[in-house]
């Protein structure tokens, strides 16, 4: 049994890792076709970039593995750099705003005999 992996990476996605992980957890371990359907129907902002990342990983496997045999082997969402902004408040005070970003790594595995 031959086991190969194909990967794609999304860096500095402007969405908090906590929210992106909700989308990533829904497709982990699923076949590619099933994962595409889930991402189509999911009502989350991070679903579109992750679907694009999935298409990229499938394109990386083109010619080396059949799409029917591919599944989401690993998807990891890590913290990216934080953009610091500030909001001015009453009495001359300033409150920080942290705009969080994410790094997403997607690995597809193939089960071929």
Gaussian input, Z-matrix of N, CA and C with variables (Angstrom, degrees):
# hf/3-21g

backbone

0 1
 N
 C     1     B1
 C     2     B2     1     A1
 N     3     B3     2     A2     1     D1
 C     4     B4     3     A3     2     D2
 C     5     B5     4     A4     3     D3
 N     6     B6     5     A5     4     D4
 C     7     B7     6     A6     5     D5
 C     8     B8     7     A7     6     D6
 N     9     B9     8     A8     7     D7
 C    10    B10     9     A9     8     D8
 C    11    B11    10    A10     9     D9
 N    12    B12    11    A11    10    D10
 C    13    B13    12    A12    11    D11
 C    14    B14    13    A13    12    D12
 N    15    B15    14    A14    13    D13
 C    16    B16    15    A15    14    D14
 C    17    B17    16    A16    15    D15
 N    18    B18    17    A17    16    D16
 C    19    B19    18    A18    17    D17
 C    20    B20    19    A19    18    D18
 N    21    B21    20    A20    19    D19
 C    22    B22    21    A21    20    D20
 C    23    B23    22    A22    21    D21
 N    24    B24    23    A23    22    D22
 C    25    B25    24    A24    23    D23
 C    26    B26    25    A25    24    D24
 N    27    B27    26    A26    25    D25
 C    28    B28    27    A27    26    D26
 C    29    B29    28    A28    27    D27
 N    30    B30    29    A29    28    D28
 C    31    B31    30    A30    29    D29
 C    32    B32    31    A31    30    D30
 N    33    B33    32    A32    31    D31
 C    34    B34    33    A33    32    D32
 C    35    B35    34    A34    33    D33
 N    36    B36    35    A35    34    D34
 C    37    B37    36    A36    35    D35
 C    38    B38    37    A37    36    D36
 N    39    B39    38    A38    37    D37
 C    40    B40    39    A39    38    D38
 C    41    B41    40    A40    39    D39
 N    42    B42    41    A41    40    D40
 C    43    B43    42    A42    41    D41
 C    44    B44    43    A43    42    D42
 N    45    B45    44    A44    43    D43
 C    46    B46    45    A45    44    D44
 C    47    B47    46    A46    45    D45
 N    48    B48    47    A47    46    D46
 C    49    B49    48    A48    47    D47
 C    50    B50    49    A49    48    D48
 N    51    B51    50    A50    49    D49
 C    52    B52    51    A51    50    D50
 C    53    B53    52    A52    51    D51
 N    54    B54    53    A53    52    D52
 C    55    B55    54    A54    53    D53
 C    56    B56    55    A55    54    D54
 N    57    B57    56    A56    55    D55
 C    58    B58    57    A57    56    D56
 C    59    B59    58    A58    57    D57
 N    60    B60    59    A59    58    D58
 C    61    B61    60    A60    59    D59
 C    62    B62    61    A61    60    D60
 N    63    B63    62    A62    61    D61
 C    64    B64    63    A63    62    D62
 C    65    B65    64    A64    63    D63
 N    66    B66    65    A65    64    D64
 C    67    B67    66    A66    65    D65
 C    68    B68    67    A67    66    D66
 N    69    B69    68    A68    67    D67
 C    70    B70    69    A69    68    D68
 C    71    B71    70    A70    69    D69
 N    72    B72    71    A71    70    D70
 C    73    B73    72    A72    71    D71
 C    74    B74    73    A73    72    D72
 N    75    B75    74    A74    73    D73
 C    76    B76    75    A75    74    D74
 C    77    B77    76    A76    75    D75
 N    78    B78    77    A77    76    D76
 C    79    B79    78    A78    77    D77
 C    80    B80    79    A79    78    D78
 N    81    B81    80    A80    79    D79
 C    82    B82    81    A81    80    D80
 C    83    B83    82    A82    81    D81
 N    84    B84    83    A83    82    D82
 C    85    B85    84    A84    83    D83
 C    86    B86    85    A85    84    D84
 N    87    B87    86    A86    85    D85
 C    88    B88    87    A87    86    D86
 C    89    B89    88    A88    87    D87
 N    90    B90    89    A89    88    D88
 C    91    B91    90    A90    89    D89
 C    92    B92    91    A91    90    D90
 N    93    B93    92    A92    91    D91
 C    94    B94    93    A93    92    D92
 C    95    B95    94    A94    93    D93
 N    96    B96    95    A95    94    D94
 C    97    B97    96    A96    95    D95
 C    98    B98    97    A97    96    D96
 N    99    B99    98    A98    97    D97
 C   100   B100    99    A99    98    D98
 C   101   B101   100   A100    99    D99
 N   102   B102   101   A101   100   D100
 C   103   B103   102   A102   101   D101
 C   104   B104   103   A103   102   D102
 N   105   B105   104   A104   103   D103
 C   106   B106   105   A105   104   D104
 C   107   B107   106   A106   105   D105
 N   108   B108   107   A107   106   D106
 C   109   B109   108   A108   107   D107
 C   110   B110   109   A109   108   D108
 N   111   B111   110   A110   109   D109
 C   112   B112   111   A111   110   D110
 C   113   B113   112   A112   111   D111
 N   114   B114   113   A113   112   D112
 C   115   B115   114   A114   113   D113
 C   116   B116   115   A115   114   D114
 N   117   B117   116   A116   115   D115
 C   118   B118   117   A117   116   D116
 C   119   B119   118   A118   117   D117
 N   120   B120   119   A119   118   D118
 C   121   B121   120   A120   119   D119
 C   122   B122   121   A121   120   D120
 N   123   B123   122   A122   121   D121
 C   124   B124   123   A123   122   D122
 C   125   B125   124   A124   123   D123
 N   126   B126   125   A125   124   D124
 C   127   B127   126   A126   125   D125
 C   128   B128   127   A127   126   D126
 N   129   B129   128   A128   127   D127
 C   130   B130   129   A129   128   D128
 C   131   B131   130   A130   129   D129
 N   132   B132   131   A131   130   D130
 C   133   B133   132   A132   131   D131
 C   134   B134   133   A133   132   D132
 N   135   B135   134   A134   133   D133
 C   136   B136   135   A135   134   D134
 C   137   B137   136   A136   135   D135
 N   138   B138   137   A137   136   D136
 C   139   B139   138   A138   137   D137
 C   140   B140   139   A139   138   D138
 N   141   B141   140   A140   139   D139
 C   142   B142   141   A141   140   D140
 C   143   B143   142   A142   141   D141
 N   144   B144   143   A143   142   D142
 C   145   B145   144   A144   143   D143
 C   146   B146   145   A145   144   D144
 N   147   B147   146   A146   145   D145
 C   148   B148   147   A147   146   D146
 C   149   B149   148   A148   147   D147
 N   150   B150   149   A149   148   D148
 C   151   B151   150   A150   149   D149
 C   152   B152   151   A151   150   D150
 N   153   B153   152   A152   151   D151
 C   154   B154   153   A153   152   D152
 C   155   B155   154   A154   153   D153
 N   156   B156   155   A155   154   D154
 C   157   B157   156   A156   155   D155
 C   158   B158   157   A157   156   D156
 N   159   B159   158   A158   157   D157
 C   160   B160   159   A159   158   D158
 C   161   B161   160   A160   159   D159
 N   162   B162   161   A161   160   D160
 C   163   B163   162   A162   161   D161
 C   164   B164   163   A163   162   D162
 N   165   B165   164   A164   163   D163
 C   166   B166   165   A165   164   D164
 C   167   B167   166   A166   165   D165
 N   168   B168   167   A167   166   D166
 C   169   B169   168   A168   167   D167
 C   170   B170   169   A169   168   D168
 N   171   B171   170   A170   169   D169
 C   172   B172   171   A171   170   D170
 C   173   B173   172   A172   171   D171
 N   174   B174   173   A173   172   D172
 C   175   B175   174   A174   173   D173
 C   176   B176   175   A175   174   D174
 N   177   B177   176   A176   175   D175
 C   178   B178   177   A177   176   D176
 C   179   B179   178   A178   177   D177
 N   180   B180   179   A179   178   D178
 C   181   B181   180   A180   179   D179
 C   182   B182   181   A181   180   D180
 N   183   B183   182   A182   181   D181
 C   184   B184   183   A183   182   D182
 C   185   B185   184   A184   183   D183
 N   186   B186   185   A185   184   D184
 C   187   B187   186   A186   185   D185
 C   188   B188   187   A187   186   D186
 N   189   B189   188   A188   187   D187
 C   190   B190   189   A189   188   D188
 C   191   B191   190   A190   189   D189
 N   192   B192   191   A191   190   D190
 C   193   B193   192   A192   191   D191
 C   194   B194   193   A193   192   D192
 N   195   B195   194   A194   193   D193
 C   196   B196   195   A195   194   D194
 C   197   B197   196   A196   195   D195
 N   198   B198   197   A197   196   D196
 C   199   B199   198   A198   197   D197
 C   200   B200   199   A199   198   D198
 N   201   B201   200   A200   199   D199
 C   202   B202   201   A201   200   D200
 C   203   B203   202   A202   201   D201
 N   204   B204   203   A203   202   D202
 C   205   B205   204   A204   203   D203
 C   206   B206   205   A205   204   D204
 N   207   B207   206   A206   205   D205
 C   208   B208   207   A207   206   D206
 C   209   B209   208   A208   207   D207
 N   210   B210   209   A209   208   D208
 C   211   B211   210   A210   209   D209
 C   212   B212   211   A211   210   D210
 N   213   B213   212   A212   211   D211
 C   214   B214   213   A213   212   D212
 C   215   B215   214   A214   213   D213
 N   216   B216   215   A215   214   D214
 C   217   B217   216   A216   215   D215
 C   218   B218   217   A217   216   D216
 N   219   B219   218   A218   217   D217
 C   220   B220   219   A219   218   D218
 C   221   B221   220   A220   219   D219
 N   222   B222   221   A221   220   D220
 C   223   B223   222   A222   221   D221
 C   224   B224   223   A223   222   D222
 N   225   B225   224   A224   223   D223
 C   226   B226   225   A225   224   D224
 C   227   B227   226   A226   225   D225
 N   228   B228   227   A227   226   D226
 C   229   B229   228   A228   227   D227
 C   230   B230   229   A229   228   D228
 N   231   B231   230   A230   229   D229
 C   232   B232   231   A231   230   D230
 C   233   B233   232   A232   231   D231
 N   234   B234   233   A233   232   D232
 C   235   B235   234   A234   233   D233
 C   236   B236   235   A235   234   D234
 N   237   B237   236   A236   235   D235
 C   238   B238   237   A237   236   D236
 C   239   B239   238   A238   237   D237
 N   240   B240   239   A239   238   D238
 C   241   B241   240   A240   239   D239
 C   242   B242   241   A241   240   D240
 N   243   B243   242   A242   241   D241
 C   244   B244   243   A243   242   D242
 C   245   B245   244   A244   243   D243
 N   246   B246   245   A245   244   D244
 C   247   B247   246   A246   245   D245
 C   248   B248   247   A247   246   D246
 N   249   B249   248   A248   247   D247
 C   250   B250   249   A249   248   D248
 C   251   B251   250   A250   249   D249
 N   252   B252   251   A251   250   D250
 C   253   B253   252   A252   251   D251
 C   254   B254   253   A253   252   D252
 N   255   B255   254   A254   253   D253
 C   256   B256   255   A255   254   D254
 C   257   B257   256   A256   255   D255
 N   258   B258   257   A257   256   D256
 C   259   B259   258   A258   257   D257
 C   260   B260   259   A259   258   D258
 N   261   B261   260   A260   259   D259
 C   262   B262   261   A261   260   D260
 C   263   B263   262   A262   261   D261
 N   264   B264   263   A263   262   D262
 C   265   B265   264   A264   263   D263
 C   266   B266   265   A265   264   D264
 N   267   B267   266   A266   265   D265
 C   268   B268   267   A267   266   D266
 C   269   B269   268   A268   267   D267
 N   270   B270   269   A269   268   D268
 C   271   B271   270   A270   269   D269
 C   272   B272   271   A271   270   D270
 N   273   B273   272   A272   271   D271
 C   274   B274   273   A273   272   D272
 C   275   B275   274   A274   273   D273
 N   276   B276   275   A275   274   D274
 C   277   B277   276   A276   275   D275
 C   278   B278   277   A277   276   D276
 N   279   B279   278   A278   277   D277
 C   280   B280   279   A279   278   D278
 C   281   B281   280   A280   279   D279
 N   282   B282   281   A281   280   D280
 C   283   B283   282   A282   281   D281
 C   284   B284   283   A283   282   D282
 N   285   B285   284   A284   283   D283
 C   286   B286   285   A285   284   D284
 C   287   B287   286   A286   285   D285
 N   288   B288   287   A287   286   D286
 C   289   B289   288   A288   287   D287
 C   290   B290   289   A289   288   D288
 N   291   B291   290   A290   289   D289
 C   292   B292   291   A291   290   D290
 C   293   B293   292   A292   291   D291
 N   294   B294   293   A293   292   D292
 C   295   B295   294   A294   293   D293
 C   296   B296   295   A295   294   D294
 N   297   B297   296   A296   295   D295
 C   298   B298   297   A297   296   D296
 C   299   B299   298   A298   297   D297
 N   300   B300   299   A299   298   D298
 C   301   B301   300   A300   299   D299
 C   302   B302   301   A301   300   D300
 N   303   B303   302   A302   301   D301
 C   304   B304   303   A303   302   D302
 C   305   B305   304   A304   303   D303
 N   306   B306   305   A305   304   D304
 C   307   B307   306   A306   305   D305
 C   308   B308   307   A307   306   D306
 N   309   B309   308   A308   307   D307
 C   310   B310   309   A309   308   D308
 C   311   B311   310   A310   309   D309
 N   312   B312   311   A311   310   D310
 C   313   B313   312   A312   311   D311
 C   314   B314   313   A313   312   D312
 N   315   B315   314   A314   313   D313
 C   316   B316   315   A315   314   D314
 C   317   B317   316   A316   315   D315
 N   318   B318   317   A317   316   D316
 C   319   B319   318   A318   317   D317
 C   320   B320   319   A319   318   D318
 N   321   B321   320   A320   319   D319
 C   322   B322   321   A321   320   D320
 C   323   B323   322   A322   321   D321
 N   324   B324   323   A323   322   D322
 C   325   B325   324   A324   323   D323
 C   326   B326   325   A325   324   D324
 N   327   B327   326   A326   325   D325
 C   328   B328   327   A327   326   D326
 C   329   B329   328   A328   327   D327
 N   330   B330   329   A329   328   D328
 C   331   B331   330   A330   329   D329
 C   332   B332   331   A331   330   D330
 N   333   B333   332   A332   331   D331
 C   334   B334   333   A333   332   D332
 C   335   B335   334   A334   333   D333
 N   336   B336   335   A335   334   D334
 C   337   B337   336   A336   335   D335
 C   338   B338   337   A337   336   D336

   B1=1.4498
   B2=1.5243
   B3=1.3014
   B4=1.4604
   B5=1.5251
   B6=1.3155
   B7=1.4657
   B8=1.5183
   B9=1.3453
   B10=1.4566
   B11=1.5168
   B12=1.3287
   B13=1.4606
   B14=1.5205
   B15=1.3305
   B16=1.4629
   B17=1.5143
   B18=1.3352
   B19=1.4644
   B20=1.5209
   B21=1.3348
   B22=1.4593
   B23=1.5250
   B24=1.3281
   B25=1.4600
   B26=1.5163
   B27=1.3213
   B28=1.4577
   B29=1.5179
   B30=1.3240
   B31=1.4585
   B32=1.5209
   B33=1.3137
   B34=1.4663
   B35=1.5334
   B36=1.3374
   B37=1.4632
   B38=1.5248
   B39=1.3312
   B40=1.4627
   B41=1.5222
   B42=1.3111
   B43=1.4497
   B44=1.5154
   B45=1.3137
   B46=1.4581
   B47=1.5302
   B48=1.3269
   B49=1.4603
   B50=1.5277
   B51=1.3048
   B52=1.4596
   B53=1.5333
   B54=1.3283
   B55=1.4641
   B56=1.5262
   B57=1.3267
   B58=1.4647
   B59=1.5285
   B60=1.3336
   B61=1.4669
   B62=1.5227
   B63=1.3313
   B64=1.4646
   B65=1.5270
   B66=1.3334
   B67=1.4614
   B68=1.5239
   B69=1.3349
   B70=1.4669
   B71=1.5300
   B72=1.3242
   B73=1.4644
   B74=1.5233
   B75=1.3362
   B76=1.4624
   B77=1.5295
   B78=1.3422
   B79=1.4681
   B80=1.5219
   B81=1.3105
   B82=1.4633
   B83=1.5332
   B84=1.3455
   B85=1.4498
   B86=1.5169
   B87=1.3187
   B88=1.4587
   B89=1.5328
   B90=1.3327
   B91=1.4565
   B92=1.5266
   B93=1.3292
   B94=1.4621
   B95=1.5263
   B96=1.3103
   B97=1.4618
   B98=1.5216
   B99=1.3267
   B100=1.4608
   B101=1.5280
   B102=1.3275
   B103=1.4649
   B104=1.5244
   B105=1.3359
   B106=1.4708
   B107=1.5232
   B108=1.3260
   B109=1.4647
   B110=1.5235
   B111=1.3283
   B112=1.4676
   B113=1.5255
   B114=1.3397
   B115=1.4628
   B116=1.5322
   B117=1.3367
   B118=1.4664
   B119=1.5280
   B120=1.3196
   B121=1.4579
   B122=1.5259
   B123=1.3270
   B124=1.4636
   B125=1.5224
   B126=1.3258
   B127=1.4613
   B128=1.5351
   B129=1.3188
   B130=1.4601
   B131=1.5175
   B132=1.3231
   B133=1.4640
   B134=1.5296
   B135=1.3203
   B136=1.4667
   B137=1.5325
   B138=1.3340
   B139=1.4681
   B140=1.5256
   B141=1.3333
   B142=1.4684
   B143=1.5300
   B144=1.3510
   B145=1.4747
   B146=1.5336
   B147=1.3265
   B148=1.4643
   B149=1.5305
   B150=1.3272
   B151=1.4620
   B152=1.5304
   B153=1.3192
   B154=1.4676
   B155=1.5324
   B156=1.3256
   B157=1.4646
   B158=1.5267
   B159=1.3276
   B160=1.4606
   B161=1.5255
   B162=1.3255
   B163=1.4676
   B164=1.5201
   B165=1.3278
   B166=1.4565
   B167=1.5276
   B168=1.3270
   B169=1.4607
   B170=1.5286
   B171=1.3365
   B172=1.4707
   B173=1.5237
   B174=1.3384
   B175=1.4640
   B176=1.5234
   B177=1.3304
   B178=1.4645
   B179=1.5284
   B180=1.3301
   B181=1.4631
   B182=1.5181
   B183=1.3228
   B184=1.4673
   B185=1.5275
   B186=1.3065
   B187=1.4539
   B188=1.5120
   B189=1.3169
   B190=1.4636
   B191=1.5230
   B192=1.3478
   B193=1.4616
   B194=1.5220
   B195=1.3093
   B196=1.4616
   B197=1.5295
   B198=1.3251
   B199=1.4652
   B200=1.5327
   B201=1.3392
   B202=1.4651
   B203=1.5231
   B204=1.3312
   B205=1.4636
   B206=1.5307
   B207=1.3325
   B208=1.4634
   B209=1.5211
   B210=1.3145
   B211=1.4583
   B212=1.5271
   B213=1.3255
   B214=1.4640
   B215=1.5267
   B216=1.3201
   B217=1.4603
   B218=1.5273
   B219=1.3348
   B220=1.4640
   B221=1.5197
   B222=1.3188
   B223=1.4617
   B224=1.5184
   B225=1.3137
   B226=1.4635
   B227=1.5240
   B228=1.3128
   B229=1.4589
   B230=1.5225
   B231=1.3217
   B232=1.4598
   B233=1.5250
   B234=1.3330
   B235=1.4572
   B236=1.5136
   B237=1.3188
   B238=1.4538
   B239=1.5183
   B240=1.3224
   B241=1.4570
   B242=1.5313
   B243=1.3219
   B244=1.4617
   B245=1.5245
   B246=1.3305
   B247=1.4634
   B248=1.5142
   B249=1.3167
   B250=1.4586
   B251=1.5202
   B252=1.3122
   B253=1.4582
   B254=1.5149
   B255=1.3342
   B256=1.4595
   B257=1.5157
   B258=1.3105
   B259=1.4544
   B260=1.5243
   B261=1.3089
   B262=1.4532
   B263=1.5210
   B264=1.3417
   B265=1.4536
   B266=1.5291
   B267=1.3024
   B268=1.4643
   B269=1.5284
   B270=1.3209
   B271=1.4796
   B272=1.5265
   B273=1.3301
   B274=1.4550
   B275=1.5101
   B276=1.2981
   B277=1.4639
   B278=1.5263
   B279=1.3251
   B280=1.4579
   B281=1.5183
   B282=1.3267
   B283=1.4693
   B284=1.5327
   B285=1.3249
   B286=1.4657
   B287=1.5293
   B288=1.3184
   B289=1.4639
   B290=1.5205
   B291=1.3359
   B292=1.4647
   B293=1.5285
   B294=1.3237
   B295=1.4636
   B296=1.5222
   B297=1.3077
   B298=1.4582
   B299=1.5250
   B300=1.3362
   B301=1.4579
   B302=1.5250
   B303=1.3261
   B304=1.4598
   B305=1.5210
   B306=1.3186
   B307=1.4558
   B308=1.5307
   B309=1.3336
   B310=1.4632
   B311=1.5248
   B312=1.3315
   B313=1.4636
   B314=1.5218
   B315=1.3386
   B316=1.4614
   B317=1.5163
   B318=1.3292
   B319=1.4655
   B320=1.5086
   B321=1.3226
   B322=1.4614
   B323=1.5165
   B324=1.3063
   B325=1.4485
   B326=1.5050
   B327=1.3202
   B328=1.4718
   B329=1.5117
   B330=1.3075
   B331=1.4652
   B332=1.5112
   B333=1.3195
   B334=1.4591
   B335=1.5204
   B336=1.3282
   B337=1.4697
   B338=1.5004
   A1=109.25
   A2=115.81
   A3=121.74
   A4=109.38
   A5=116.69
   A6=120.23
   A7=108.64
   A8=116.20
   A9=121.61
   A10=108.81
   A11=115.20
   A12=119.59
   A13=109.40
   A14=114.73
   A15=122.82
   A16=106.60
   A17=116.71
   A18=117.94
   A19=111.88
   A20=113.58
   A21=122.96
   A22=106.42
   A23=116.32
   A24=121.46
   A25=110.74
   A26=115.68
   A27=123.01
   A28=106.64
   A29=116.38
   A30=120.03
   A31=110.77
   A32=115.03
   A33=125.40
   A34=110.96
   A35=115.72
   A36=120.27
   A37=107.87
   A38=116.91
   A39=122.22
   A40=111.20
   A41=115.70
   A42=123.19
   A43=107.40
   A44=117.40
   A45=118.85
   A46=110.23
   A47=117.12
   A48=120.78
   A49=112.73
   A50=116.83
   A51=120.50
   A52=111.24
   A53=116.27
   A54=120.70
   A55=111.51
   A56=117.08
   A57=120.57
   A58=110.12
   A59=117.33
   A60=120.66
   A61=112.03
   A62=117.76
   A63=120.61
   A64=110.71
   A65=116.32
   A66=121.31
   A67=110.08
   A68=116.97
   A69=121.14
   A70=111.34
   A71=117.00
   A72=120.46
   A73=111.98
   A74=116.70
   A75=119.29
   A76=112.92
   A77=118.86
   A78=120.35
   A79=113.52
   A80=118.23
   A81=120.70
   A82=110.59
   A83=116.55
   A84=122.08
   A85=114.84
   A86=118.54
   A87=122.16
   A88=110.71
   A89=116.59
   A90=120.99
   A91=108.51
   A92=117.04
   A93=121.81
   A94=111.72
   A95=117.68
   A96=120.54
   A97=111.90
   A98=115.86
   A99=120.89
   A100=110.92
   A101=117.10
   A102=121.16
   A103=111.19
   A104=117.33
   A105=120.32
   A106=110.98
   A107=116.98
   A108=120.94
   A109=110.58
   A110=116.83
   A111=120.99
   A112=110.29
   A113=117.12
   A114=120.34
   A115=111.76
   A116=117.20
   A117=120.41
   A118=111.15
   A119=115.99
   A120=120.93
   A121=114.05
   A122=117.20
   A123=121.14
   A124=110.76
   A125=116.14
   A126=121.89
   A127=110.02
   A128=116.16
   A129=122.87
   A130=109.20
   A131=116.33
   A132=121.42
   A133=111.62
   A134=117.37
   A135=121.43
   A136=112.56
   A137=118.39
   A138=120.33
   A139=111.79
   A140=118.35
   A141=120.88
   A142=113.10
   A143=119.36
   A144=118.04
   A145=113.26
   A146=117.33
   A147=119.30
   A148=110.08
   A149=117.10
   A150=119.84
   A151=110.42
   A152=116.43
   A153=121.00
   A154=110.36
   A155=116.58
   A156=121.66
   A157=110.64
   A158=117.04
   A159=121.78
   A160=110.63
   A161=117.02
   A162=120.88
   A163=111.16
   A164=116.88
   A165=121.52
   A166=111.03
   A167=116.88
   A168=120.57
   A169=110.72
   A170=117.25
   A171=120.78
   A172=109.64
   A173=117.27
   A174=120.73
   A175=111.06
   A176=117.41
   A177=120.69
   A178=111.58
   A179=116.72
   A180=121.33
   A181=112.50
   A182=117.11
   A183=121.87
   A184=110.62
   A185=115.45
   A186=120.81
   A187=113.85
   A188=117.57
   A189=120.94
   A190=112.54
   A191=116.54
   A192=120.30
   A193=109.41
   A194=116.47
   A195=122.01
   A196=109.29
   A197=116.38
   A198=119.78
   A199=111.51
   A200=117.42
   A201=120.74
   A202=112.29
   A203=116.75
   A204=119.74
   A205=112.59
   A206=118.15
   A207=121.24
   A208=111.43
   A209=115.41
   A210=121.77
   A211=108.92
   A212=116.64
   A213=121.80
   A214=107.19
   A215=115.46
   A216=121.42
   A217=110.98
   A218=115.28
   A219=119.55
   A220=108.28
   A221=115.94
   A222=120.82
   A223=106.33
   A224=115.53
   A225=121.19
   A226=109.56
   A227=115.52
   A228=121.84
   A229=107.43
   A230=116.68
   A231=122.48
   A232=110.31
   A233=114.84
   A234=119.83
   A235=110.73
   A236=115.42
   A237=121.97
   A238=108.71
   A239=117.75
   A240=120.17
   A241=110.82
   A242=115.70
   A243=121.47
   A244=108.59
   A245=116.18
   A246=121.33
   A247=107.92
   A248=116.94
   A249=120.75
   A250=109.90
   A251=115.10
   A252=122.58
   A253=107.23
   A254=117.14
   A255=118.05
   A256=110.34
   A257=113.89
   A258=121.42
   A259=107.72
   A260=114.77
   A261=119.55
   A262=109.51
   A263=115.94
   A264=121.59
   A265=110.15
   A266=115.00
   A267=120.99
   A268=111.33
   A269=115.23
   A270=124.48
   A271=112.47
   A272=117.58
   A273=120.52
   A274=114.53
   A275=117.85
   A276=120.53
   A277=110.61
   A278=114.91
   A279=122.02
   A280=108.37
   A281=116.10
   A282=120.86
   A283=108.79
   A284=117.51
   A285=119.35
   A286=111.69
   A287=115.29
   A288=122.56
   A289=106.13
   A290=116.02
   A291=121.02
   A292=108.23
   A293=115.88
   A294=121.14
   A295=106.92
   A296=114.97
   A297=120.64
   A298=111.94
   A299=115.27
   A300=121.67
   A301=109.36
   A302=115.54
   A303=121.58
   A304=111.23
   A305=114.92
   A306=123.06
   A307=106.37
   A308=117.33
   A309=121.56
   A310=108.62
   A311=116.31
   A312=122.40
   A313=107.58
   A314=116.33
   A315=121.98
   A316=108.80
   A317=116.79
   A318=122.33
   A319=108.93
   A320=115.07
   A321=121.45
   A322=108.21
   A323=115.69
   A324=121.35
   A325=109.32
   A326=117.07
   A327=120.01
   A328=108.85
   A329=114.36
   A330=120.58
   A331=107.34
   A332=116.07
   A333=121.50
   A334=108.45
   A335=114.78
   A336=119.23
   A337=110.63
   D1=125.15
   D2=-177.77
   D3=-96.05
   D4=131.20
   D5=179.38
   D6=-125.34
   D7=116.13
   D8=-179.80
   D9=-118.05
   D10=157.80
   D11=175.42
   D12=-126.53
   D13=144.79
   D14=177.37
   D15=-131.94
   D16=136.64
   D17=-173.22
   D18=-130.33
   D19=162.12
   D20=174.07
   D21=-148.04
   D22=150.95
   D23=-175.21
   D24=-130.09
   D25=139.40
   D26=174.58
   D27=-119.84
   D28=116.99
   D29=-177.62
   D30=-110.81
   D31=146.47
   D32=176.48
   D33=52.05
   D34=53.01
   D35=172.52
   D36=-80.36
   D37=129.96
   D38=-175.56
   D39=-78.96
   D40=69.94
   D41=175.99
   D42=-155.48
   D43=144.10
   D44=-176.38
   D45=-69.16
   D46=143.70
   D47=-177.98
   D48=-59.00
   D49=-32.97
   D50=-178.89
   D51=-62.70
   D52=-40.26
   D53=-179.42
   D54=-77.45
   D55=-34.36
   D56=179.92
   D57=-70.66
   D58=-32.63
   D59=179.10
   D60=-63.62
   D61=-30.58
   D62=177.26
   D63=-60.24
   D64=-40.61
   D65=178.71
   D66=-72.92
   D67=-42.41
   D68=-177.79
   D69=-63.48
   D70=-38.73
   D71=-179.10
   D72=-66.20
   D73=-26.36
   D74=-177.14
   D75=-75.07
   D76=-19.24
   D77=-179.28
   D78=-112.33
   D79=-3.38
   D80=-177.74
   D81=-63.24
   D82=127.33
   D83=178.03
   D84=85.25
   D85=-2.66
   D86=-177.14
   D87=-88.57
   D88=158.40
   D89=173.11
   D90=-71.35
   D91=157.86
   D92=-174.23
   D93=-60.83
   D94=-43.74
   D95=179.99
   D96=-62.74
   D97=-42.29
   D98=178.84
   D99=-67.33
   D100=-38.52
   D101=179.10
   D102=-65.52
   D103=-37.30
   D104=178.17
   D105=-64.20
   D106=-40.77
   D107=178.68
   D108=-64.63
   D109=-43.39
   D110=179.46
   D111=-61.45
   D112=-44.21
   D113=-178.69
   D114=-68.56
   D115=-31.32
   D116=176.26
   D117=-63.95
   D118=-39.87
   D119=-173.85
   D120=-90.46
   D121=-12.05
   D122=-176.73
   D123=-75.09
   D124=131.57
   D125=-176.95
   D126=-96.79
   D127=62.24
   D128=178.77
   D129=-133.29
   D130=147.24
   D131=-178.38
   D132=-65.69
   D133=-32.31
   D134=-176.61
   D135=-79.04
   D136=-6.03
   D137=-177.14
   D138=-67.44
   D139=-39.04
   D140=-178.52
   D141=-65.53
   D142=-48.89
   D143=177.88
   D144=-63.40
   D145=-33.70
   D146=179.33
   D147=-72.47
   D148=-33.46
   D149=175.44
   D150=-65.56
   D151=-39.80
   D152=176.98
   D153=-64.49
   D154=-38.59
   D155=177.26
   D156=-65.21
   D157=-39.31
   D158=177.90
   D159=-63.82
   D160=-41.93
   D161=177.32
   D162=-63.07
   D163=-36.98
   D164=178.40
   D165=-65.55
   D166=-42.14
   D167=179.39
   D168=-66.29
   D169=-37.61
   D170=177.10
   D171=-65.68
   D172=-38.73
   D173=177.87
   D174=-65.29
   D175=-33.46
   D176=177.16
   D177=-67.30
   D178=-25.45
   D179=179.94
   D180=-90.53
   D181=-2.55
   D182=-175.18
   D183=-58.65
   D184=129.06
   D185=178.74
   D186=86.53
   D187=-18.21
   D188=-178.66
   D189=-104.04
   D190=-22.35
   D191=-179.62
   D192=-151.18
   D193=150.97
   D194=176.09
   D195=-74.90
   D196=140.54
   D197=-178.19
   D198=-65.36
   D199=-30.15
   D200=-179.82
   D201=-67.90
   D202=-23.95
   D203=-177.87
   D204=-93.08
   D205=-1.65
   D206=-177.89
   D207=-86.53
   D208=143.69
   D209=175.05
   D210=-142.53
   D211=161.33
   D212=-178.95
   D213=-79.87
   D214=101.32
   D215=-176.79
   D216=-77.02
   D217=-43.21
   D218=-177.05
   D219=-150.45
   D220=136.47
   D221=171.20
   D222=-139.07
   D223=121.24
   D224=-176.47
   D225=-122.47
   D226=135.33
   D227=177.88
   D228=-117.49
   D229=116.99
   D230=-179.24
   D231=-116.92
   D232=164.69
   D233=178.02
   D234=-72.83
   D235=140.37
   D236=173.75
   D237=-106.72
   D238=-169.79
   D239=177.96
   D240=-66.92
   D241=148.12
   D242=-179.77
   D243=-101.09
   D244=130.00
   D245=175.63
   D246=-88.71
   D247=121.13
   D248=-178.55
   D249=-96.60
   D250=125.41
   D251=175.23
   D252=-125.53
   D253=176.04
   D254=178.14
   D255=-141.29
   D256=150.22
   D257=178.17
   D258=-119.30
   D259=128.37
   D260=-179.44
   D261=-81.77
   D262=136.52
   D263=-175.77
   D264=-122.77
   D265=-175.28
   D266=-177.30
   D267=-65.00
   D268=154.24
   D269=176.64
   D270=60.51
   D271=30.48
   D272=174.81
   D273=76.74
   D274=14.31
   D275=-179.93
   D276=-87.48
   D277=161.66
   D278=178.74
   D279=-131.49
   D280=133.01
   D281=176.97
   D282=-112.22
   D283=136.01
   D284=-178.93
   D285=-75.86
   D286=147.60
   D287=171.68
   D288=-121.80
   D289=125.91
   D290=179.89
   D291=-108.58
   D292=112.85
   D293=177.62
   D294=-95.70
   D295=107.27
   D296=-172.32
   D297=-85.68
   D298=150.00
   D299=177.68
   D300=-126.90
   D301=165.52
   D302=-176.02
   D303=-131.49
   D304=151.32
   D305=168.50
   D306=-113.78
   D307=128.23
   D308=-179.04
   D309=-119.28
   D310=128.65
   D311=176.79
   D312=-118.64
   D313=124.21
   D314=-177.96
   D315=-118.46
   D316=128.75
   D317=176.56
   D318=-121.14
   D319=130.03
   D320=175.01
   D321=-103.80
   D322=139.97
   D323=174.46
   D324=-112.05
   D325=154.93
   D326=176.93
   D327=-124.38
   D328=139.78
   D329=176.77
   D330=-111.19
   D331=99.28
   D332=179.55
   D333=-120.67
   D334=146.29
   D335=179.56
   D336=-97.62

